[in-house]
Amino acid sequence: QVHLMESGGGLVQAGGSLRLSCVVSGSIFNFANVGWYRQAPGKQRELVASIISRGSTNYADSVRGRFTISRDNAKNTMYLQMNSLKPEDTAAYYCRAYRDAFPRYDYWGQGTQVTVSS
């Protein structure tokens, strides 16, 4: 069984920082692409940042330069460092571990809430 567990969310003032963590149980992590997504009330879930198994990263335009995604394969953990937070960053944040090539899989965490006050 594979489980993803996020942590690090909370309430922060605009301009502040948070670091999200996501621990992935099981033996898939080293070969998985990983990503962070977010969903604000009334909006669709959107990609925030992703990092493939070989290390290339991708960011949403709205967070590029403020957020940094990273992974530690030895700890089966992915991170999202969020700086210069804005009220519009308020959302539930979800981590994802997936693989498009065989063997395919797609796992999600339960989400952690990030609230940025103005």
N, CA, C and O atoms as CSV, one atom per row, in Angstrom:
chain,resi,resn,atom,element,x,y,z
A,1,GLN,N,N,0.834,-1.193,0.000
A,1,GLN,CA,C,0.000,0.000,0.000
A,1,GLN,C,C,0.874,1.251,0.000
A,1,GLN,O,O,1.919,1.302,0.649
A,2,VAL,N,N,0.431,2.231,-0.725
A,2,VAL,CA,C,1.136,3.507,-0.813
A,2,VAL,C,C,0.289,4.582,-0.153
A,2,VAL,O,O,-0.903,4.705,-0.439
A,3,HIS,N,N,0.891,5.345,0.712
A,3,HIS,CA,C,0.199,6.453,1.375
A,3,HIS,C,C,1.052,7.703,1.280
A,3,HIS,O,O,2.278,7.647,1.377
A,4,LEU,N,N,0.380,8.838,1.087
A,4,LEU,CA,C,1.048,10.124,1.073
A,4,LEU,C,C,0.491,10.952,2.213
A,4,LEU,O,O,-0.725,11.059,2.368
A,5,MET,N,N,1.363,11.534,3.006
A,5,MET,CA,C,0.927,12.301,4.164
A,5,MET,C,C,1.583,13.674,4.133
A,5,MET,O,O,2.802,13.801,4.249
A,6,GLU,N,N,0.739,14.715,3.970
A,6,GLU,CA,C,1.243,16.085,3.973
A,6,GLU,C,C,1.309,16.644,5.386
A,6,GLU,O,O,0.594,16.193,6.281
A,7,SER,N,N,2.169,17.622,5.570
A,7,SER,CA,C,2.234,18.374,6.821
A,7,SER,C,C,2.828,19.743,6.524
A,7,SER,O,O,3.409,19.964,5.461
A,8,GLY,N,N,2.676,20.657,7.476
A,8,GLY,CA,C,3.293,21.966,7.345
A,8,GLY,C,C,2.360,23.103,6.997
A,8,GLY,O,O,2.782,24.258,6.947
A,9,GLY,N,N,1.097,22.796,6.754
A,9,GLY,CA,C,0.162,23.864,6.457
A,9,GLY,C,C,-0.153,24.680,7.700
A,9,GLY,O,O,0.250,24.328,8.809
A,10,GLY,N,N,-0.880,25.777,7.501
A,10,GLY,CA,C,-1.261,26.605,8.630
A,10,GLY,C,C,-1.675,27.992,8.194
A,10,GLY,O,O,-1.927,28.252,7.017
A,11,LEU,N,N,-1.738,28.872,9.169
A,11,LEU,CA,C,-2.134,30.263,8.954
A,11,LEU,C,C,-0.887,31.139,9.010
A,11,LEU,O,O,-0.087,31.038,9.941
A,12,VAL,N,N,-0.733,31.990,8.016
A,12,VAL,CA,C,0.436,32.867,7.952
A,12,VAL,C,C,0.010,34.206,7.384
A,12,VAL,O,O,-0.933,34.277,6.597
A,13,GLN,N,N,0.689,35.256,7.773
A,13,GLN,CA,C,0.399,36.574,7.240
A,13,GLN,C,C,1.015,36.729,5.849
A,13,GLN,O,O,1.998,36.071,5.511
A,14,ALA,N,N,0.427,37.595,5.070
A,14,ALA,CA,C,0.965,37.880,3.741
A,14,ALA,C,C,2.429,38.302,3.852
A,14,ALA,O,O,2.803,39.086,4.724
A,15,GLY,N,N,3.238,37.767,2.953
A,15,GLY,CA,C,4.669,38.023,2.984
A,15,GLY,C,C,5.463,36.983,3.740
A,15,GLY,O,O,6.692,36.949,3.671
A,16,GLY,N,N,4.750,36.130,4.467
A,16,GLY,CA,C,5.411,35.103,5.255
A,16,GLY,C,C,5.766,33.874,4.451
A,16,GLY,O,O,5.593,33.834,3.233
A,17,SER,N,N,6.272,32.860,5.158
A,17,SER,CA,C,6.737,31.633,4.516
A,17,SER,C,C,6.189,30.406,5.231
A,17,SER,O,O,5.907,30.439,6.429
A,18,LEU,N,N,6.046,29.338,4.484
A,18,LEU,CA,C,5.708,28.030,5.012
A,18,LEU,C,C,6.463,26.986,4.205
A,18,LEU,O,O,6.802,27.208,3.042
A,19,ARG,N,N,6.721,25.858,4.829
A,19,ARG,CA,C,7.280,24.725,4.101
A,19,ARG,C,C,6.387,23.513,4.295
A,19,ARG,O,O,6.162,23.056,5.415
A,20,LEU,N,N,5.891,23.010,3.192
A,20,LEU,CA,C,5.076,21.796,3.208
A,20,LEU,C,C,5.971,20.582,2.985
A,20,LEU,O,O,6.951,20.630,2.242
A,21,SER,N,N,5.603,19.500,3.650
A,21,SER,CA,C,6.302,18.234,3.465
A,21,SER,C,C,5.290,17.159,3.113
A,21,SER,O,O,4.123,17.234,3.497
A,22,CYS,N,N,5.750,16.168,2.381
A,22,CYS,CA,C,4.897,15.037,2.028
A,22,CYS,C,C,5.751,13.776,2.054
A,22,CYS,O,O,6.679,13.619,1.260
A,23,VAL,N,N,5.423,12.889,2.973
A,23,VAL,CA,C,6.129,11.621,3.089
A,23,VAL,C,C,5.350,10.562,2.319
A,23,VAL,O,O,4.137,10.425,2.482
A,24,VAL,N,N,6.048,9.830,1.493
A,24,VAL,CA,C,5.447,8.791,0.674
A,24,VAL,C,C,5.875,7.428,1.186
A,24,VAL,O,O,7.058,7.089,1.147
A,25,SER,N,N,4.931,6.655,1.659
A,25,SER,CA,C,5.254,5.307,2.116
A,25,SER,C,C,5.355,4.374,0.918
A,25,SER,O,O,4.895,4.711,-0.173
A,26,GLY,N,N,5.945,3.222,1.110
A,26,GLY,CA,C,6.097,2.286,0.011
A,26,GLY,C,C,7.413,2.475,-0.713
A,26,GLY,O,O,8.246,3.286,-0.307
A,27,SER,N,N,7.597,1.729,-1.781
A,27,SER,CA,C,8.884,1.693,-2.459
A,27,SER,C,C,8.878,2.398,-3.816
A,27,SER,O,O,9.762,2.162,-4.640
A,28,ILE,N,N,7.895,3.256,-4.050
A,28,ILE,CA,C,7.749,3.853,-5.375
A,28,ILE,C,C,8.493,5.164,-5.551
A,28,ILE,O,O,8.709,5.614,-6.676
A,29,PHE,N,N,8.888,5.784,-4.432
A,29,PHE,CA,C,9.246,7.195,-4.491
A,29,PHE,C,C,10.360,7.493,-5.474
A,29,PHE,O,O,10.256,8.449,-6.242
A,30,ASN,N,N,11.420,6.706,-5.472
A,30,ASN,CA,C,12.580,7.016,-6.311
A,30,ASN,C,C,12.245,7.046,-7.795
A,30,ASN,O,O,12.940,7.700,-8.573
A,31,PHE,N,N,11.194,6.351,-8.195
A,31,PHE,CA,C,10.866,6.254,-9.618
A,31,PHE,C,C,9.651,7.087,-9.993
A,31,PHE,O,O,9.208,7.078,-11.141
A,32,ALA,N,N,9.116,7.810,-9.006
A,32,ALA,CA,C,7.886,8.552,-9.237
A,32,ALA,C,C,8.169,10.001,-9.606
A,32,ALA,O,O,9.141,10.606,-9.154
A,33,ASN,N,N,7.298,10.527,-10.432
A,33,ASN,CA,C,7.217,11.972,-10.576
A,33,ASN,C,C,6.369,12.467,-9.401
A,33,ASN,O,O,5.429,11.789,-8.984
A,34,VAL,N,N,6.696,13.635,-8.871
A,34,VAL,CA,C,5.949,14.139,-7.724
A,34,VAL,C,C,5.532,15.570,-7.993
A,34,VAL,O,O,6.162,16.293,-8.764
A,35,GLY,N,N,4.454,15.956,-7.335
A,35,GLY,CA,C,3.981,17.310,-7.550
A,35,GLY,C,C,3.127,17.794,-6.406
A,35,GLY,O,O,2.624,17.015,-5.597
A,36,TRP,N,N,2.979,19.099,-6.361
A,36,TRP,CA,C,2.074,19.770,-5.422
A,36,TRP,C,C,0.972,20.449,-6.229
A,36,TRP,O,O,1.229,21.098,-7.243
A,37,TYR,N,N,-0.243,20.285,-5.760
A,37,TYR,CA,C,-1.411,20.892,-6.366
A,37,TYR,C,C,-2.160,21.648,-5.284
A,37,TYR,O,O,-1.941,21.423,-4.093
A,38,ARG,N,N,-3.047,22.549,-5.702
A,38,ARG,CA,C,-3.859,23.251,-4.719
A,38,ARG,C,C,-5.259,23.465,-5.264
A,38,ARG,O,O,-5.486,23.506,-6.473
A,39,GLN,N,N,-6.183,23.600,-4.332
A,39,GLN,CA,C,-7.581,23.843,-4.699
A,39,GLN,C,C,-8.179,24.828,-3.730
A,39,GLN,O,O,-8.284,24.557,-2.533
A,40,ALA,N,N,-8.570,25.967,-4.247
A,40,ALA,CA,C,-9.244,26.986,-3.453
A,40,ALA,C,C,-10.744,26.752,-3.544
A,40,ALA,O,O,-11.210,26.130,-4.499
A,41,PRO,N,N,-11.514,27.238,-2.568
A,41,PRO,CA,C,-12.970,27.044,-2.595
A,41,PRO,C,C,-13.575,27.573,-3.891
A,41,PRO,O,O,-13.306,28.701,-4.303
A,42,GLY,N,N,-14.387,26.749,-4.518
A,42,GLY,CA,C,-15.072,27.154,-5.739
A,42,GLY,C,C,-14.215,27.119,-6.986
A,42,GLY,O,O,-14.667,27.518,-8.059
A,43,LYS,N,N,-12.977,26.645,-6.861
A,43,LYS,CA,C,-12.086,26.603,-8.011
A,43,LYS,C,C,-11.609,25.182,-8.269
A,43,LYS,O,O,-11.689,24.314,-7.399
A,44,GLN,N,N,-11.115,24.963,-9.475
A,44,GLN,CA,C,-10.581,23.653,-9.821
A,44,GLN,C,C,-9.192,23.454,-9.216
A,44,GLN,O,O,-8.469,24.413,-8.947
A,45,ARG,N,N,-8.846,22.200,-9.012
A,45,ARG,CA,C,-7.505,21.884,-8.538
A,45,ARG,C,C,-6.501,22.240,-9.631
A,45,ARG,O,O,-6.722,21.959,-10.809
A,46,GLU,N,N,-5.405,22.856,-9.226
A,46,GLU,CA,C,-4.416,23.297,-10.200
A,46,GLU,C,C,-3.014,22.868,-9.771
A,46,GLU,O,O,-2.719,22.719,-8.585
A,47,LEU,N,N,-2.170,22.677,-10.767
A,47,LEU,CA,C,-0.775,22.344,-10.503
A,47,LEU,C,C,-0.056,23.566,-9.937
A,47,LEU,O,O,-0.185,24.677,-10.451
A,48,VAL,N,N,0.702,23.333,-8.869
A,48,VAL,CA,C,1.550,24.376,-8.312
A,48,VAL,C,C,2.985,24.179,-8.788
A,48,VAL,O,O,3.610,25.098,-9.318
A,49,ALA,N,N,3.496,22.964,-8.590
A,49,ALA,CA,C,4.867,22.662,-8.985
A,49,ALA,C,C,5.032,21.159,-9.087
A,49,ALA,O,O,4.352,20.401,-8.396
A,50,SER,N,N,5.932,20.735,-9.946
A,50,SER,CA,C,6.191,19.311,-10.085
A,50,SER,C,C,7.682,19.086,-10.306
A,50,SER,O,O,8.408,19.979,-10.743
A,51,ILE,N,N,8.112,17.884,-9.995
A,51,ILE,CA,C,9.504,17.499,-10.206
A,51,ILE,C,C,9.507,16.044,-10.636
A,51,ILE,O,O,8.967,15.178,-9.948
A,52,ILE,N,N,10.121,15.787,-11.780
A,52,ILE,CA,C,10.093,14.420,-12.283
A,52,ILE,C,C,11.216,13.619,-11.620
A,52,ILE,O,O,12.058,14.163,-10.906
A,53,SER,N,N,11.198,12.326,-11.876
A,53,SER,CA,C,12.150,11.460,-11.202
A,53,SER,C,C,13.593,11.824,-11.510
A,53,SER,O,O,14.476,11.582,-10.686
A,54,ARG,N,N,13.851,12.398,-12.676
A,54,ARG,CA,C,15.215,12.773,-13.045
A,54,ARG,C,C,15.589,14.161,-12.558
A,54,ARG,O,O,16.734,14.584,-12.719
A,55,GLY,N,N,14.616,14.897,-11.949
A,55,GLY,CA,C,14.957,16.142,-11.304
A,55,GLY,C,C,14.486,17.418,-11.960
A,55,GLY,O,O,14.609,18.482,-11.353
A,56,SER,N,N,13.953,17.370,-13.167
A,56,SER,CA,C,13.473,18.597,-13.806
A,56,SER,C,C,12.229,19.104,-13.096
A,56,SER,O,O,11.377,18.322,-12.674
A,57,THR,N,N,12.135,20.418,-12.971
A,57,THR,CA,C,11.024,21.028,-12.249
A,57,THR,C,C,10.149,21.856,-13.173
A,57,THR,O,O,10.572,22.298,-14.241
A,58,ASN,N,N,8.923,22.051,-12.731
A,58,ASN,CA,C,7.960,22.866,-13.469
A,58,ASN,C,C,7.118,23.627,-12.453
A,58,ASN,O,O,6.727,23.066,-11.429
A,59,TYR,N,N,6.837,24.896,-12.725
A,59,TYR,CA,C,6.087,25.730,-11.800
A,59,TYR,C,C,4.947,26.437,-12.515
A,59,TYR,O,O,5.044,26.774,-13.695
A,60,ALA,N,N,3.873,26.651,-11.781
A,60,ALA,CA,C,2.820,27.532,-12.273
A,60,ALA,C,C,3.369,28.961,-12.324
A,60,ALA,O,O,4.192,29.357,-11.498
A,61,ASP,N,N,2.903,29.706,-13.292
A,61,ASP,CA,C,3.392,31.084,-13.438
A,61,ASP,C,C,3.142,31.907,-12.173
A,61,ASP,O,O,3.931,32.788,-11.830
A,62,SER,N,N,2.043,31.614,-11.488
A,62,SER,CA,C,1.652,32.404,-10.325
A,62,SER,C,C,2.575,32.220,-9.134
A,62,SER,O,O,2.570,33.043,-8.218
A,63,VAL,N,N,3.380,31.141,-9.129
A,63,VAL,CA,C,4.246,30.884,-7.974
A,63,VAL,C,C,5.727,30.896,-8.331
A,63,VAL,O,O,6.579,30.854,-7.444
A,64,ARG,N,N,6.034,30.952,-9.611
A,64,ARG,CA,C,7.439,30.899,-10.026
A,64,ARG,C,C,8.210,32.054,-9.399
A,64,ARG,O,O,7.775,33.205,-9.442
A,65,GLY,N,N,9.354,31.730,-8.820
A,65,GLY,CA,C,10.164,32.739,-8.147
A,65,GLY,C,C,9.857,32.882,-6.663
A,65,GLY,O,O,10.637,33.476,-5.919
A,66,ARG,N,N,8.725,32.342,-6.232
A,66,ARG,CA,C,8.354,32.409,-4.809
A,66,ARG,C,C,8.363,31.025,-4.149
A,66,ARG,O,O,8.710,30.896,-2.975
A,67,PHE,N,N,7.986,30.013,-4.896
A,67,PHE,CA,C,7.898,28.648,-4.366
A,67,PHE,C,C,9.030,27.803,-4.935
A,67,PHE,O,O,9.481,28.026,-6.059
A,68,THR,N,N,9.485,26.830,-4.147
A,68,THR,CA,C,10.517,25.897,-4.599
A,68,THR,C,C,10.129,24.484,-4.216
A,68,THR,O,O,9.886,24.193,-3.044
A,69,ILE,N,N,10.070,23.611,-5.203
A,69,ILE,CA,C,9.794,22.209,-4.951
A,69,ILE,C,C,11.117,21.452,-4.894
A,69,ILE,O,O,12.056,21.752,-5.632
A,70,SER,N,N,11.170,20.466,-4.003
A,70,SER,CA,C,12.364,19.637,-3.900
A,70,SER,C,C,11.959,18.250,-3.424
A,70,SER,O,O,10.833,18.025,-2.979
A,71,ARG,N,N,12.902,17.334,-3.528
A,71,ARG,CA,C,12.647,15.965,-3.080
A,71,ARG,C,C,13.908,15.407,-2.457
A,71,ARG,O,O,15.025,15.754,-2.841
A,72,ASP,N,N,13.702,14.533,-1.487
A,72,ASP,CA,C,14.800,13.821,-0.843
A,72,ASP,C,C,14.484,12.334,-0.968
A,72,ASP,O,O,13.691,11.788,-0.201
A,73,ASN,N,N,15.110,11.696,-1.937
A,73,ASN,CA,C,14.791,10.293,-2.189
A,73,ASN,C,C,15.177,9.390,-1.020
A,73,ASN,O,O,14.554,8.349,-0.811
A,74,ALA,N,N,16.183,9.772,-0.269
A,74,ALA,CA,C,16.594,8.955,0.872
A,74,ALA,C,C,15.537,8.954,1.976
A,74,ALA,O,O,15.449,8.014,2.765
A,75,LYS,N,N,14.738,10.019,2.018
A,75,LYS,CA,C,13.697,10.134,3.050
A,75,LYS,C,C,12.296,9.917,2.499
A,75,LYS,O,O,11.316,10.051,3.231
A,76,ASN,N,N,12.190,9.579,1.193
A,76,ASN,CA,C,10.876,9.405,0.575
A,76,ASN,C,C,9.977,10.620,0.812
A,76,ASN,O,O,8.784,10.477,1.080
A,77,THR,N,N,10.544,11.777,0.713
A,77,THR,CA,C,9.835,12.997,1.075
A,77,THR,C,C,9.991,14.059,-0.015
A,77,THR,O,O,11.064,14.225,-0.595
A,78,MET,N,N,8.913,14.760,-0.272
A,78,MET,CA,C,8.948,15.922,-1.151
A,78,MET,C,C,8.604,17.153,-0.323
A,78,MET,O,O,7.936,17.056,0.706
A,79,TYR,N,N,9.063,18.301,-0.779
A,79,TYR,CA,C,8.863,19.545,-0.055
A,79,TYR,C,C,8.359,20.632,-0.996
A,79,TYR,O,O,8.573,20.590,-2.207
A,80,LEU,N,N,7.682,21.607,-0.394
A,80,LEU,CA,C,7.329,22.818,-1.116
A,80,LEU,C,C,7.631,23.993,-0.198
A,80,LEU,O,O,6.911,24.238,0.770
A,81,GLN,N,N,8.685,24.707,-0.507
A,81,GLN,CA,C,9.022,25.912,0.231
A,81,GLN,C,C,8.269,27.076,-0.392
A,81,GLN,O,O,8.421,27.364,-1.579
A,82,MET,N,N,7.464,27.735,0.409
A,82,MET,CA,C,6.627,28.822,-0.080
A,82,MET,C,C,7.041,30.120,0.599
A,82,MET,O,O,6.914,30.256,1.816
A,83,ASN,N,N,7.526,31.054,-0.170
A,83,ASN,CA,C,7.946,32.361,0.344
A,83,ASN,C,C,7.071,33.459,-0.249
A,83,ASN,O,O,6.372,33.252,-1.242
A,84,SER,N,N,7.122,34.609,0.369
A,84,SER,CA,C,6.360,35.776,-0.099
A,84,SER,C,C,4.904,35.403,-0.363
A,84,SER,O,O,4.352,35.721,-1.416
A,85,LEU,N,N,4.306,34.741,0.583
A,85,LEU,CA,C,2.935,34.258,0.401
A,85,LEU,C,C,1.947,35.396,0.253
A,85,LEU,O,O,2.097,36.464,0.846
A,86,LYS,N,N,0.932,35.137,-0.556
A,86,LYS,CA,C,-0.114,36.119,-0.837
A,86,LYS,C,C,-1.465,35.538,-0.439
A,86,LYS,O,O,-1.618,34.318,-0.383
A,87,PRO,N,N,-2.441,36.388,-0.163
A,87,PRO,CA,C,-3.779,35.859,0.168
A,87,PRO,C,C,-4.323,34.932,-0.907
A,87,PRO,O,O,-5.047,33.987,-0.593
A,88,GLU,N,N,-3.996,35.177,-2.152
A,88,GLU,CA,C,-4.497,34.311,-3.233
A,88,GLU,C,C,-3.837,32.936,-3.256
A,88,GLU,O,O,-4.240,32.073,-4.036
A,89,ASP,N,N,-2.830,32.721,-2.413
A,89,ASP,CA,C,-2.247,31.390,-2.264
A,89,ASP,C,C,-3.063,30.513,-1.316
A,89,ASP,O,O,-2.787,29.322,-1.172
A,90,THR,N,N,-4.063,31.102,-0.675
A,90,THR,CA,C,-4.911,30.341,0.249
A,90,THR,C,C,-5.619,29.216,-0.487
A,90,THR,O,O,-6.302,29.446,-1.485
A,91,ALA,N,N,-5.451,27.990,0.014
A,91,ALA,CA,C,-6.031,26.816,-0.636
A,91,ALA,C,C,-5.678,25.579,0.178
A,91,ALA,O,O,-4.854,25.629,1.091
A,92,ALA,N,N,-6.313,24.480,-0.169
A,92,ALA,CA,C,-5.867,23.177,0.305
A,92,ALA,C,C,-4.786,22.691,-0.656
A,92,ALA,O,O,-4.968,22.714,-1.874
A,93,TYR,N,N,-3.678,22.259,-0.106
A,93,TYR,CA,C,-2.538,21.811,-0.914
A,93,TYR,C,C,-2.424,20.294,-0.829
A,93,TYR,O,O,-2.492,19.710,0.253
A,94,TYR,N,N,-2.251,19.671,-1.989
A,94,TYR,CA,C,-2.196,18.212,-2.086
A,94,TYR,C,C,-0.882,17.794,-2.740
A,94,TYR,O,O,-0.415,18.439,-3.679
A,95,CYS,N,N,-0.304,16.734,-2.248
A,95,CYS,CA,C,0.858,16.177,-2.914
A,95,CYS,C,C,0.417,14.961,-3.739
A,95,CYS,O,O,-0.587,14.310,-3.453
A,96,ARG,N,N,1.198,14.696,-4.751
A,96,ARG,CA,C,0.872,13.635,-5.695
A,96,ARG,C,C,2.143,12.904,-6.087
A,96,ARG,O,O,3.182,13.531,-6.293
A,97,ALA,N,N,2.070,11.592,-6.190
A,97,ALA,CA,C,3.161,10.774,-6.713
A,97,ALA,C,C,2.588,9.941,-7.851
A,97,ALA,O,O,1.604,9.226,-7.659
A,98,TYR,N,N,3.183,10.025,-9.018
A,98,TYR,CA,C,2.589,9.374,-10.180
A,98,TYR,C,C,3.676,8.922,-11.144
A,98,TYR,O,O,4.828,9.353,-11.095
A,99,ARG,N,N,3.243,8.039,-12.010
A,99,ARG,CA,C,4.149,7.546,-13.043
A,99,ARG,C,C,3.328,7.284,-14.288
A,99,ARG,O,O,2.331,6.565,-14.232
A,100,ASP,N,N,3.732,7.856,-15.411
A,100,ASP,CA,C,2.979,7.714,-16.657
A,100,ASP,C,C,3.405,6.493,-17.451
A,100,ASP,O,O,2.618,5.949,-18.226
A,101,ALA,N,N,4.643,6.060,-17.264
A,101,ALA,CA,C,5.111,4.875,-17.972
A,101,ALA,C,C,4.791,3.639,-17.153
A,101,ALA,O,O,4.505,3.732,-15.960
A,102,PHE,N,N,4.842,2.455,-17.811
A,102,PHE,CA,C,4.572,1.216,-17.091
A,102,PHE,C,C,5.610,0.976,-16.011
A,102,PHE,O,O,6.793,1.173,-16.287
A,103,PRO,N,N,5.263,0.573,-14.829
A,103,PRO,CA,C,3.917,0.398,-14.286
A,103,PRO,C,C,3.325,1.744,-13.866
A,103,PRO,O,O,3.928,2.494,-13.098
A,104,ARG,N,N,2.166,2.022,-14.373
A,104,ARG,CA,C,1.522,3.291,-14.088
A,104,ARG,C,C,0.884,3.274,-12.705
A,104,ARG,O,O,0.384,2.252,-12.236
A,105,TYR,N,N,0.920,4.470,-12.053
A,105,TYR,CA,C,0.206,4.660,-10.802
A,105,TYR,C,C,0.000,6.144,-10.571
A,105,TYR,O,O,0.631,6.986,-11.210
A,106,ASP,N,N,-0.894,6.444,-9.650
A,106,ASP,CA,C,-1.258,7.837,-9.390
A,106,ASP,C,C,-1.836,7.900,-7.987
A,106,ASP,O,O,-2.962,7.465,-7.746
A,107,TYR,N,N,-1.054,8.445,-7.064
A,107,TYR,CA,C,-1.452,8.519,-5.662
A,107,TYR,C,C,-1.486,9.967,-5.193
A,107,TYR,O,O,-0.679,10.801,-5.604
A,108,TRP,N,N,-2.463,10.238,-4.306
A,108,TRP,CA,C,-2.649,11.584,-3.784
A,108,TRP,C,C,-2.672,11.565,-2.265
A,108,TRP,O,O,-3.074,10.580,-1.646
A,109,GLY,N,N,-2.233,12.668,-1.676
A,109,GLY,CA,C,-2.388,12.855,-0.250
A,109,GLY,C,C,-3.759,13.407,0.073
A,109,GLY,O,O,-4.553,13.703,-0.819
A,110,GLN,N,N,-4.028,13.542,1.369
A,110,GLN,CA,C,-5.335,14.021,1.825
A,110,GLN,C,C,-5.444,15.538,1.833
A,110,GLN,O,O,-6.549,16.075,1.910
A,111,GLY,N,N,-4.337,16.225,1.756
A,111,GLY,CA,C,-4.369,17.671,1.693
A,111,GLY,C,C,-4.033,18.337,3.012
A,111,GLY,O,O,-4.293,17.796,4.087
A,112,THR,N,N,-3.450,19.519,2.909
A,112,THR,CA,C,-3.170,20.340,4.079
A,112,THR,C,C,-3.562,21.781,3.749
A,112,THR,O,O,-3.277,22.277,2.659
A,113,GLN,N,N,-4.206,22.436,4.688
A,113,GLN,CA,C,-4.737,23.775,4.433
A,113,GLN,C,C,-3.667,24.844,4.657
A,113,GLN,O,O,-2.950,24.838,5.658
A,114,VAL,N,N,-3.586,25.748,3.704
A,114,VAL,CA,C,-2.742,26.931,3.821
A,114,VAL,C,C,-3.637,28.157,3.736
A,114,VAL,O,O,-4.372,28.327,2.763
A,115,THR,N,N,-3.577,29.002,4.739
A,115,THR,CA,C,-4.379,30.221,4.767
A,115,THR,C,C,-3.449,31.406,4.961
A,115,THR,O,O,-2.682,31.469,5.922
A,116,VAL,N,N,-3.535,32.337,4.032
A,116,VAL,CA,C,-2.690,33.529,4.077
A,116,VAL,C,C,-3.582,34.735,4.343
A,116,VAL,O,O,-4.467,35.051,3.548
A,117,SER,N,N,-3.345,35.399,5.456
A,117,SER,CA,C,-4.156,36.562,5.820
A,117,SER,C,C,-3.512,37.842,5.290
A,117,SER,O,O,-2.291,37.947,5.174
A,118,SER,N,N,-4.369,38.805,4.974
A,118,SER,CA,C,-3.862,40.068,4.417
A,118,SER,C,C,-3.542,41.058,5.519
A,118,SER,O,O,-3.105,42.174,5.238
